[in-house]
Amino acid sequence: MNKVSIVVPVYNMGDKIEICVQSLLNQTYENLEVILVDDGSKDDSFAHCQKLETQDNRVIAYHTENRGSGPARNYGIEHATGMYIYFPDADDYLEPNAIEVLEKTMREKKVDLVVFGFKKVNSNGELKKTKKYPNMVCKGNDIRNDYSDYMTIDSKYGIQGAPWNKFFDLSVIKGSSIIYPPLRRHQDEGFISRYMTVARTVCFIDEVFYTYFTNDLSKEWDKYPVDYIDAVNGLYRERKQNILEWNYNDSKVHDMVYKEYICGFIKALELSFSPKYGLNKKSRKNWIETRVKESEINSICEPVNLGNYQKVVLRMIKNNNPFLYMILSFKVFVEKNGLLGYIKR
């Protein structure tokens, strides 16, 4: 049996990490190492990790300073000794037979990546979405040359997105020196596109193995770091280096990349209204103006599939419209007060 490494970044998950790890240790496939990397948690997460380490010799607990889930996963990769590797989140659930099926598929199909289905469940336990894939094997070059159907996790054959519904070959990662980029958000996207640059074959299976528990929308703003704009710009640079290179003349893929960059950039501007930034009106206006000047937003053509609000904001940015601050402020007010649904009606 080939060893499978499972790397779990942990940050302030003291009340949930034991449930996650138990679902991993209860796998029907037993040749595992579960690497828990506590990313400088402020609660008792590391104590829980150490407790789990004493209870099962397949669990290994590490503690690092807080640098984000990407560097935490990189630390796990450095210490992983398996043939294959998997990256779940610390607060989600994996079906008991998942690793057994994934290891067998990877080994028998001789592929570099296995992609599988997942469920999204909200904070009330309600099933909001089930994503299934068809059973098929594709060559990496064929995927790279026509990436629009793989571009997002919600695409028909979505590869980009989170790593928790993907099973990787550790030798490919280490042999090609693939790491998660040091971004506070969107590091998963960067890692997957780096991996897809070298993947030779990808297998999609119709099994639904992963349950992703979505965040309460009222708390969504709290998850964004104050340097979120750096993550948006960093992801765009990543995609220029790989996805746009694979699809140099594919206008559809370019539009998808540009749309996500524009939407992310506008979200980053909106986040400057968060109390975490500690900005007054004057300093916030200066912050927005500076970030626009530093960005590549003015050099990007407007994507055909861009939303109406984003079109208005993008045109305001390009035209130096003095009412930009006002429309951003209004959007934040509407969103924070739960009025978006009323406006859409």
N, C-alpha and C positions, 0 to 999 in steps of 0.2 A: 504494500500500500504506500503510495506517495504521500509524503507529509504535505499538509496544507497549512499555510500561515494565515492567521486572521488578525488584522491590525485594527484596533479600536482606539481612536483618539477620545480622550475623556476630559471634559471641562464642566465642573459644577454639576455632576450627575450622580452625586452620592445617593440620592433616593431612587435612582433608576438603573444604575450600572449592573447591579446583581441580577436583575431580571433579564437584561440583555445577554450577559455572559452565560447565564443558565441556559438560554435558548441555543447558545453556541455549543456548550458542553453536552447538551442533550442531543446533538446531532448523531444520526445513525453511523456516520463516518467518524471513526475514533482517532485516526492518526492526525491530530491537530496540535498546533500551538496557538494559543490565544494571547496576543501581545497587547497589553493595555498600556497606553501612553498617556499619563496624566499631564495635561497641558497647563501646569501651574494653577490648578483649581484653587478657589478661595474657600471651598467648603471641605467636607471630609471625604471627598472622592478617592484620594489616594489611599486613605485608610481602608476603604472598601476594596480597592484594588489589591492591596496587600493581603487582606483577609481572604479574598478569592484565590490568591496565589498559594496560600497555605493549605487551602482545601482541595486543590487539584493541581498536580504537577505539570499539567499542560498549560497552565496560566502563568504568564510572566508579566510582572508589573514594573513599569519605569516611571520616573518623575522627571519632568523637564520644566524650564521656565516657560511662561506663557508667551507663545509665538504664533498661535493659531493652529487649526487642524491640519493644514498642509505640512508645515515643518514637523508636527507630531507624527503624521503618517510617514514622512521621510525617515524619521528616527526609527519607526517600526520596521521600515524596509531594510534599513542598515542591519538590524538585529534579526531579521527573518531568516530562517534556515529551510523553509519548505520548497517544494517544487512549484507550487502554485500559491497565489495570494488573493485575499479577499478583504474588502474594506467596508464593513457595515458602520452605521452610526450607533452611538451608545444608547439611544432611546427608542430603537425600533425592534422589529421581531423578524426572525428567520425561521422558515419551516424546517422541521426536524430532518427531513431527507434531502435538503438542498445541497449540502456539500458533497454528499455521496453521488448525486446525479451530476453535479457540475464537474467533479473530478473525473468521473467516468466519461463524460462527454468530451472534456478537454483531451483526455488520454486517447480515447478510441477514435475521435475525429481528427486528432493531430492538428488542433487549431491553436491560435494565440490568444483568443478572447471568446468568452461565452457570454451572451446577453440574454437575460431572462425577465419575466414579467413581475409586476408588483401591484400592490393595492395601496390606495391613499385613504386614510381614516382620519376624521377630524377629532377634536378634543372631546366631543360628545360620544365618540365611538361609532359614528355613522360612516358607512362606506361611501366615499365620494367619487372614487374612480378605480377602475381595474384596467391595467395596461397589459395586453398580451401580444406576443410576437409570433409570427409564423415559424415553423421549423424549416431552417435553410442554412446553408453554408455559402459564404461569399468570399471572393478573393479581396484582399486588402486594396489592391490597385483599382479594382472595379468600384469599390466603395469611395475611395479618395477622388476618383475622377468624376463622380456624380453624387456629391455629398448632400444635396438638398433634402433627400428623404431620411438622412441620418443626423441632421444638423441639431435638432433639439430632442430632449427626452420624450416629447410629445409627438415627434415626427413618426411616420409610418414604421420606420425601422430605427427609431431614435437611439443613437449611441451617445451623443453629447449629453451632459447633465451630471447627475450624481454617479459615484462609483459603486453604490450599494446594490445595483442590479447587474453587476459585471464581475466576471471571474477572470483573473489575469495570470499570465505565465511569469513567474518571478525571474526566470533566467533572461527573459526578454527585457524586463525592467532593469535588471542589474547589468546585463550585457550592453545595453544602449544608454546606460547612465540616465535613465528617466526618473525625474523627481517631480514632486508637486511644487509649482512656483510659489514664492513667498508672498502670497496675496492673502489678505484677511477675508476676502470673499472671492468666489469664482475660481479658487485654486483647483477644484475638481475638474472644471472645464479645461483648464490649461493642461492638467495631467493627462486627461483622456485624449486630447488632440495630439499631445506629444507621443502617447502610446500608439495612436492610430497612424502616425507618420511611419512607423516601422512594422506594424502588424501585417502579417502575410495572409492570414485567413481568420475569418470571424464566423462563429456559429450562433445562430439565434434559435432559442427553444421556446415552446409554447407553455412551459411551466410558469406558474405564478408563485414565487417563493418568498417574496419580501413584503412586509407590511410597514409602510411609512406613515408615521403619525404626524399630521400637519400641525403647525403652530397656530395658536389663537391669533386671529388677525389683529386684535387690539394690542398685541404684544410684538407684532411684526417689526415695528420701527425700532424697538429696543435691540433687535438682533444686528442692526447695521452698525459697523464701527465708524468712528469719526473720520477715518481715512478711506471711506468707501470709494471715493472718487479715484483713489490710486488703484483700487482693485478693478474698477471699470476700465481705466486706461491701460492697466496691465493686461487684462484679458484681451482687449482689442489688439495690443501689440502681439500677444501670443497667436491670435488668429491670423494676423497678417503674415506671420512667419510660417504658418503651416496650412490652415484651411484655405486661405486665399491663394496660397502658392499652388495647392493641388488643383484648384478650380479657377485658374487665372482668367479664363474667358467666360466663366459661367455667371451671368448677370443675376440669376436667381439666388445663388449662394452668396454673392456679394451683397445683394439686397438684404438677405437674412442677417448677415454679419453686421452690416451698417445699422439695420433696424435695432438690433439688440444693443449695439453701442450707444446709439442715440437715446433709446429708452433708459438704459442704465445711467447715462450721463445726466439726463434730466432728473431721474430719481435722486442722484447724488446732489444735485443743486437743491432739490426740495428738502433733503435731509439737513441742510444748513439751518433750517428753521427749528430743528430739534434742540431742546435745552442742553443736551450733551455738548453742543458746540460752544455754548456760552457767548454767543454773538448778539450784539444789539443791531438795530436796523442799519446803521451806517456801516459797521464792520461787516455785516452780512452782505450788503450790496458790494462792498469792496472784495469780499471773498469770492462771490459769484463772478464778478468781472474778471478777477485774476485767473480763476480756474477756466473760464471760457477762453481767455487769451492763451493759456498754456496748453489747451487741448487741440485736437485735430478736428474738432467738430465743424469748423468752417470750411474745411477742405472736402467734406463728404457730400456727395449728391443725395438728394432726398429719395429714400426708397419708396417704391410704388405702394408697398403694403403698410406704410406707417400710419398709426392712428391719428385721428383728427387733432386731438390735443397736442400730441408730439409734433405734428406738422406746424401748428401755430407757434409752439415754443421754438422749434428749430428755425423757422423763418424770422422770428423775433431776434434770435441770437445772431443770425447772419446779417440782419439789417440794423443791428445795434438799437433795437427798439427800446425806448425808455420805460415802456410798460411791462417789460419782462418780469421785473420784481413783483409787480402787482398780480400777474396771472399765476406765478409760482405760489405766492402767498395765498391766493384764493383757493388754488388746488389743494394746498396743505390743509387749510381750514376745512374744506369740504370732506377730505379724506379722514382727518382726525376726529371729526364729529359725526362720522357715519352717514353722511348725506349723499354719498356718491350714487347709491341705489335710487334715491328720489330723483336726482338729476337725470339719470339714464332713462327713467320712465317718461 
